[in-house]
Amino acid sequence: MDQPELQIKSGKKRWALKHFRLGASFAALRQVDRMQGARRQSGGMTGKVLGSFMGKGFFRRKVDSLLGVDINDTAIRLVELGRSSTGYSVQGYTTQALPAHAVVDGAVLDIEGVGRALQAALSRLHTSARGAAVAVAGPSVITHVIEMDAGLTDDEMAWMIQMEADQYIPYPLDDVAIDFQVQGPSVQEPARVQVLLAACLKEQVEAREAVLALAGLVAKVVDVEGFALARACGQDFASFTPGHRVDGAQWAVDAPGMGIACGLALRSFA
């Protein structure tokens, strides 16, 4: 049975990306790398310009306490979570409308306008936290499952992904931020593993970092919106314990719309 396709629109082109298998062995790719190096030294064809791997990481594990900052096309939603005896507590949350067309299809077009909106939201939140988790979204974000040989180190996987990334990422690789996470053994081939790949145009990551910086925040985690939402799906936000600054009755009303922000804030505890 054919694998389902992931359809990605970019400008006027439509890209169809399928469940992808990296076929070349690491040893063979090292030989290609040596050949490319020889060409560079001899003045011949240069090697690929490769996408950079995420320093903050779509899949990075636990970090210090974070604000969940959900920036969508119409508003910013902020959530600060903590631990409670029954699970999680809501230390504070707020929503701030964005200027028209400041964010379109997940792309931040007006960095200063979004930054001012974030400053206004923070002034109401009354928090001392300065680390934040933010998500990228929209057609420039690609998530994709590939298969690789089991037993490869992270460095070997990263090297192989960059060598063949142009086969399933429809953007110039020097414009792309990439991250990956091993999901588990391949169902069909136990000697291989399934790897979840996430990629995004760097300009979208940098725009969100710039917005946070204007409000005095630091992006500790850059996530994918879909990952944050999936993380949130297993939680009953209305049951989170309200902190002393939070109206519990109002939180029960507002909680359903805070899912992505909560999913981002949960990166503090992952």
N, C-alpha and C positions, 0 to 999 in steps of 0.2 A: 504494500500500500504506500502511495506517495506521502511524503511528509507534508504537513500544512505549510503554506507559504506565509511569510511575513511581508506585507505590502508597505512600502515606504514611498511617500511622495516627496520629491525634491525639485522645486521649480516646475518645469513642464514635463520632466521625466518621471516615469514610474518604475520603481525598482522592485523586483520580486526576489526575495532572499529565502532560500530553503534551508532546512536543517542540513548543516554542512559538515563534512568530514575532512579533517586535515590529513591528506594522504601521504605526504613525504615523511620519511623518517628523519629523526634529528641528525643522525650521522650524515645523511645525504645533504641536508640543509647546511650543515657546517662546511661541507665541501663546496657548496654554492657560495657561501660567504667567503671562503678562501679565494675562490675564483674572482669574485667581485673585488676583493681587496687587491688582487694582483692587477686587475684592470685599472683600478684607481691609481696604483703606483706607476703604471705604465702610461697613464694619461688617457686611457680608454674610457669606456662607459662607466659612469658613476653608479653606485648602489642606490637603492630606494631611499627616499626621504620618508621616514617612518613616523607614525603617530606616537605621541608620548603616553606613557602609562600614568594613571592618576595617582598623584601623591596623596591626596585625601581619600581616594578610593571609593567607588560605588559599593564595594563589599567590605570595607574596613570594619574591624570589629569594635569592641567597646572603647569609648573615649570618655572624657570628663563630661559632667552635666552640660547639656546643650539646650538651647532654645530651638524648637521646631519652627522654621520659617517657611510657610507655604506661600509662594508668589505665583498667583494665577492671572488670568487675563483681566479680571475685574477687581481683585482685592488682595491684600496681604492678611494672612492669618498667623498669629503667633500663639504658641503654647509653651509653657514651662511646666515640666512634670517633676515629681519627686517620688520617693518610696513611701509606702504606708504599711501598716500592719496587715492590710488585706490585699495589697498589691501596689497600686500607683495612686499618687495624689496629684491634683491639679493645683499648682502653685499660683498660676495666673494664666490668663488668655485674653486676647483681644483681636478685633478685626478692623482693618482700615481700607476704605475704598481707594482705588487707584484712578489717576487721571485717564480720560479716554485715550485709547490707543497706546498707552504706555507699555503694555505687554500684549502682543498679538500672537496667537497660536504658540504660546509658550516662550516666545522670543522677547527678551527685554529690549525695547526700542528707545525708551527714555530713562536712562540710568539715573539722572538727577531727580526726575519726578518720582520714580519708584523709591529712591533713597530718602526723599523728604517724607513720603508716606510711611516708610519704615521708621523714621525718626519719630513721627507723630504717634505711631503705634507703641513704640518703646516707652515714650514719655508717660503713657497711660498704664503700662505694665508694671512699672516700678520694680524693676529687677536689677540685680547686680551682675547677672550672668552676661558674659561677653562672647562666649563660644556659641556657634550656631550650626545647625544642620539645615541645608537647603537642597531643593531638588531641581533637576533639569527635566524638561518636558517638551513635547511637540515633535514635529516630523524630523528634526535633526538628531533625535535620540534613537539609537538602534539597540535592541536586545536580541540575542540570538544564541541558540544552542549549537555547539560544534562538538565533534568527537576527536579525542587525542589518545595517544598511547598512554596506558597506565604506567606509573613509575617515573615519569618525567618530573624534574624539579620545577619549582615555580619559575626560575630563571629560564629554563629550557622551554617551558610553555610560553612564556612571554616572548622569547626570541622567535619561536615558530609562528605565533599569532601575528607578530609584526611582519614576518616574511611573506605571509599569505593573506594578510588582512585586506588587501585591495580586491580580493575576490568576493568579499561579502560586505564591505563598507563602501558605499557609493560616494565618497568624498575624498579629496586629496589627503593622504595620510598625515602630512605634516600639519593639517588643520584639525586633527581629531585627538581627543583624549580617550583612552581605552582602559578598561579594567576587566578582570575575569575572576570566576570562582568555580572550583570543581564541585559538581553536583552529586557525583556518585558513579558507580559502574554503568557501562552501557548495557542495556537490556539484551541486545542482540549479540554483542561481542564483549565478554567479560574481561578480555585483555585490554580493553579501551575504557575511557571514562568520558562522561558527558561534562562539558564545560560551558557555563553560562557566560557569554561575552556581552559586555555593555560598552557602548561607544557614543560619543556626543561631540559636536563641534566645540572646539576650545572656546570660541567666542561666547558661547552661551554660559559656559562655566565661569569665564572671566567676568562677564557682565554681572552675574549674581554675586561674585566675590566683591566687585566694585560697589554694588548696591549695599551690601552688608558693611563694607568699610565706611561708606558715607554716614552710616548710623552708628559707627563705633563698634561694630561686631566683627568677629573673625570667623570665616568659614572653616570649621574643623572637619566637616563632612560634606561632600557633594554627593547626593543620592540620585536615584532615578525615581520619578514620581510614582510610577507603577509599583516599584519595590516598596516605597513608603506606604502606599495604599494597601498592598498585600500584607505588610507587617501589621497594619492597623485592623485588618478584617477580623482577626481573632480576638479582638478586645471589645469589651462593653464599656465604652467611654462614659456613658451616663452613670456607671457604677463607680467611677474613680472618685476617691475621697476628695471633696473640695477643701482647699487650703483656707487659711483665715482671711485671705484677700478675695475669695471667690464666693459668689452667691450660688449655693447649691441648686436652687430651683431654676435659676437662669441657665446654669451649666447644663442641666438636663435637657433644656430646650435647644441650646446652641451646639451641644456635643456632636450631633450627626454631621454637621458641616465642618467639623474640625479634624476629620479623619486623617488627611494627609499631613497636617501639622503635627498631630499626635504621633503618627507613624515615624515622622522625622525625629521628634523628641525622644522616641523610644530607642533611638540609636545610642543614647546614653547608657542603656541597660542591656543591649544585645550581647 
